[in-house]
Amino acid sequence: MTVLLISFYVWMQILVGEPLPIGQVQISNFTPIYAAPVYSFPIDRARSGDILWIYEVVGDWGRTDTGWLLLPQPLQPAVVSSTAILDQTIDITPAYGDAPSERIRRQTEVGVLAIIDDQALLYTRQQVGWVTLANADLIWSDPSPNFADFVENVGYVQVEQTPLYETPDLNAETFGTLRLGKQVRIVHQVDEWGLVIADSMYGWVQLADFDQLPRGYARGTMTAGDVNFRSAPTTNSRILTVLAYQAPILILGRSQNESWFHIRSNGVDGWVSAQFVELDDGSVVVADLPVFD
């Protein structure tokens, strides 16, 4: 629901002609907010811990959605956490490493993670990088079911604490810590690293420190009725429920011998015999699905 609400707010800003943020600041002390970028009688106050989007900068002043404040620190990327459709093919600058620019094709659905000045950080399942907003030609939208199921997933910190890194590198700068039990959205994965959104922060984490719900890899349909939906890939494991004929399922992976599919049905993860499943996309290769124990 949070993703939908934030995305809707960004879309409404576009609809009514309001500018997008150019960054954000985190408030560490009570900070007066003024009607104009000059000292006068405050019209509001920002409280310690508040994270405010900034829409315009004049000298040392930044404009929020309620007024102007003296910027306490340099702007950080505004975490807008929205989605959009590309109306043209674009090149992005990869967000890490020295890789050359990459191309994302027209009509691709992308996540818009953050904005700083005129740059936006976009991501898909395979790519993450920066693009100039004026060149992106974004059509803002709420995330489609495919985006929610195949690109992002949820994770929970399973260690006492884990750092947020600027890039997927143990030698990179760290700028925050996530504690045991913290829920994050994992929006992109590279080997053992994940790019996550946690509240109004984003950064890279080591996925080994997280218990995560698997991303989807394909959709399928049940080819028989009253098929046992089990807790493990064995015929003597606990039956969670039974699945009806032609029930849609999200396929997360497979067993080692490919005789079982690890699936999600109505928000529950479990196992069904592969003989009762038809893949909706004939191009999906079962051997390429991730293996679950």
Residue pairs with C-beta under 8 A, 6 or more apart in sequence:
2 81
3 81
3 83
3 143
3 148
3 152
3 185
4 142
4 143
6 80
6 81
6 82
7 81
7 82
7 83
7 140
7 141
7 142
7 143
8 142
10 20
10 80
10 82
10 112
10 140
11 82
11 140
11 141
11 142
12 18
13 19
13 20
14 20
14 140
19 55
19 56
20 55
20 78
20 80
20 115
20 133
21 53
21 54
21 55
21 78
21 80
21 115
22 54
22 55
22 56
22 57
22 75
22 78
22 115
22 116
22 117
22 118
23 53
23 54
23 62
23 75
23 76
23 77
23 78
23 115
23 116
23 117
24 51
24 52
24 53
24 54
24 75
24 76
24 77
24 78
24 79
24 200
25 51
25 52
25 54
25 62
25 71
25 72
25 73
25 75
25 76
26 49
26 50
26 51
26 73
26 76
26 200
27 46
27 47
27 48
27 49
27 50
27 51
27 52
27 72
28 48
28 49
28 72
29 48
29 72
30 45
30 46
30 47
30 48
31 45
31 46
31 69
31 70
31 72
32 42
32 44
32 45
32 69
33 42
33 43
33 44
33 45
33 46
33 64
33 66
33 67
33 68
33 69
34 40
34 41
34 42
34 43
34 67
34 68
34 69
35 43
35 67
35 68
36 68
37 58
37 59
37 61
37 63
37 68
43 66
43 67
44 66
44 67
46 52
46 64
46 69
51 200
52 64
52 65
52 69
53 64
53 65
53 78
54 62
54 63
54 64
54 71
54 75
54 78
55 62
55 63
55 64
55 65
56 62
56 63
57 63
57 71
57 75
58 68
60 70
60 71
61 68
61 69
61 70
61 71
62 68
62 69
62 71
62 75
75 116
75 117
76 116
77 114
77 115
77 116
77 121
77 202
78 114
78 115
78 116
79 113
79 114
79 197
79 200
79 201
79 202
80 112
80 113
80 114
80 115
81 111
81 112
81 113
81 185
81 197
82 111
82 112
82 140
83 109
83 110
83 111
83 112
83 140
83 141
83 142
83 143
83 144
83 147
84 109
84 110
84 112
84 136
84 138
84 139
84 140
84 141
85 107
85 108
85 109
85 110
85 138
85 139
85 141
86 104
86 105
86 106
86 107
86 108
86 110
86 136
86 137
86 138
86 139
87 106
87 107
87 137
87 138
87 139
88 106
88 137
89 103
89 104
89 105
89 106
90 103
90 104
90 131
90 135
90 136
90 137
91 101
91 102
91 103
91 104
91 131
92 101
92 102
92 103
92 104
92 122
92 127
92 129
92 130
92 131
93 101
93 129
93 130
93 131
94 100
94 101
94 102
94 127
94 128
94 129
95 121
95 128
95 129
95 130
95 167
95 195
96 128
96 167
96 168
96 169
96 190
96 204
97 167
101 129
102 127
102 129
104 110
104 122
104 124
104 127
108 124
109 124
109 141
109 143
109 144
109 146
109 147
110 122
110 123
110 124
110 138
111 122
111 123
111 124
111 143
111 147
111 151
111 152
111 187
112 120
112 121
112 122
112 138
113 121
113 122
113 123
113 128
113 187
113 195
113 197
113 202
114 120
114 121
114 202
115 121
115 133
118 132
118 133
118 134
119 130
119 131
119 132
119 133
120 130
120 131
120 132
120 133
120 136
120 138
121 128
121 129
121 130
122 128
122 129
122 130
122 131
122 136
123 129
123 151
123 187
123 188
123 195
124 151
124 188
125 150
125 151
125 188
125 215
128 187
128 188
128 195
143 152
149 215
149 216
149 250
150 215
150 216
150 217
151 187
151 188
151 215
152 185
152 186
152 187
152 215
153 185
153 186
153 212
153 213
153 214
153 215
154 183
154 184
154 185
154 186
154 212
154 213
155 183
155 184
155 185
155 186
155 194
155 196
155 207
155 210
155 211
155 212
155 213
156 181
156 182
156 183
156 184
156 210
156 211
156 212
157 178
157 179
157 180
157 181
157 182
157 184
157 209
157 210
158 180
158 209
158 210
158 211
159 180
159 209
160 179
160 180
161 177
161 178
161 179
161 180
162 177
162 178
162 205
162 206
162 209
162 210
163 174
163 176
163 177
163 178
163 205
164 174
164 175
164 176
164 177
164 178
164 196
164 198
164 201
164 202
164 203
164 204
164 205
165 172
165 173
165 174
165 203
165 204
165 205
166 172
166 173
166 174
166 175
166 203
166 204
167 204
168 190
168 191
168 193
168 195
168 204
169 204
172 204
175 201
175 203
176 198
176 201
176 203
178 184
178 198
178 205
182 198
183 198
184 196
184 197
184 198
184 205
184 210
185 196
185 197
185 198
186 194
186 195
186 196
186 207
186 210
186 212
187 195
187 196
187 197
188 194
188 195
189 195
189 207
189 215
192 206
192 207
192 208
193 204
193 205
193 206
193 207
194 204
194 205
194 206
194 207
194 210
194 212
195 202
195 203
195 204
196 202
196 203
196 204
196 205
213 269
214 252
214 253
214 262
214 264
214 269
214 290
214 292
215 252
216 250
216 251
216 252
216 264
217 251
217 252
217 253
217 284
217 289
217 290
218 250
218 251
218 279
218 280
218 281
218 284
218 289
219 248
219 249
219 250
219 251
219 279
219 280
219 281
220 248
220 249
220 250
220 251
220 261
220 263
220 277
220 278
220 279
220 280
221 246
221 247
221 248
221 249
221 277
221 278
221 280
222 243
222 244
222 245
222 246
222 247
222 249
222 272
222 276
222 277
222 278
223 245
223 246
223 276
223 277
223 278
224 245
224 276
225 243
225 244
225 245
226 242
226 243
226 244
227 242
227 243
227 272
227 273
227 276
228 239
228 242
228 272
228 273
229 239
229 240
229 241
229 242
229 243
229 263
229 265
229 268
229 270
229 271
229 272
230 237
230 238
230 239
230 240
230 270
230 271
230 272
231 237
231 238
231 239
231 240
231 270
231 271
232 238
232 271
233 255
233 259
233 260
233 262
233 271
233 292
237 271
240 268
240 270
241 265
241 268
243 249
243 265
243 272
247 265
249 261
249 263
249 264
249 265
249 272
249 277
250 263
250 264
250 265
251 261
251 262
251 263
251 277
251 279
251 289
252 261
252 262
252 263
252 264
252 269
252 290
252 292
253 261
253 262
253 289
253 290
253 291
253 292
254 260
254 261
254 262
254 274
254 286
254 289
254 290
254 291
254 292
255 261
255 262
255 271
255 291
255 292
256 291
258 274
258 286
258 287
259 273
259 274
259 275
260 271
260 272
260 273
260 274
261 271
261 272
261 273
261 274
261 277
261 289
262 269
262 270
262 271
262 292
263 269
263 270
263 271
263 272
263 277
274 286
279 286
